[in-house]
Amino acid sequence: MEAAVLIVARQYLDTASELDIHQASAPELAFHLTALIRSLRSVLHLFDVPAAPGEPQS
């Protein structure tokens, strides 16, 4: 699972890094920003440690 998340995150990052932000339209920028946020969120979930019973969730 972790490997799949990292592969997809790397693909999104590679695609976004090829985008010329000076020539990109607003929808293109929004699409790539959203994809990067999703990838980052997925990677961060890999490091998410479940809270102990009775402990507040962060």
C-alpha positions as CSV (number, residue, x, y, z in Angstrom):
1,M,0.0,0.0,0.0
2,E,2.7,2.5,1.0
3,A,4.6,1.8,-2.2
4,A,1.5,2.5,-4.3
5,V,0.8,5.8,-2.5
6,L,4.4,6.9,-3.1
7,I,4.4,5.9,-6.8
8,V,1.2,7.9,-7.4
9,A,2.4,10.9,-5.4
10,R,5.7,10.8,-7.4
11,Q,3.7,10.7,-10.7
12,Y,1.6,13.7,-9.7
13,L,4.8,15.6,-8.6
14,D,6.5,14.8,-11.9
15,T,3.5,15.9,-13.9
16,A,3.1,19.1,-11.9
17,S,6.8,20.0,-12.2
18,E,6.6,19.9,-16.0
19,L,3.8,22.5,-15.9
20,D,4.8,25.9,-17.1
21,I,3.1,28.1,-14.5
22,H,3.5,31.2,-16.6
23,Q,1.6,29.6,-19.6
24,A,-0.9,27.5,-17.6
25,S,-4.5,28.4,-17.5
26,A,-6.3,28.8,-14.2
27,P,-8.1,25.4,-14.6
28,E,-4.7,23.7,-15.2
29,L,-3.2,25.3,-12.2
30,A,-6.2,24.3,-10.0
31,F,-6.1,20.7,-11.3
32,H,-2.4,20.3,-10.5
33,L,-2.6,22.0,-7.2
34,T,-5.5,19.8,-6.2
35,A,-3.6,16.7,-7.3
36,L,-0.6,17.7,-5.3
37,I,-2.7,18.3,-2.2
38,R,-4.3,14.9,-2.6
39,S,-0.9,13.3,-3.0
40,L,0.6,15.1,0.0
41,R,-2.5,14.1,2.1
42,S,-2.0,10.4,1.1
43,V,1.7,10.5,2.0
44,L,0.9,12.1,5.3
45,H,-1.7,9.4,6.1
46,L,1.2,6.9,5.9
47,F,2.7,8.6,8.9
48,D,-0.5,9.0,10.8
49,V,-0.4,7.2,14.1
50,P,-3.7,6.2,15.6
51,A,-4.6,7.7,18.9
52,A,-4.8,5.5,22.0
53,P,-8.3,4.9,23.4
54,G,-9.4,7.9,25.3
55,E,-6.9,10.2,23.6
56,P,-8.2,13.0,21.4
57,Q,-7.8,12.6,17.7
58,S,-5.5,15.2,16.0
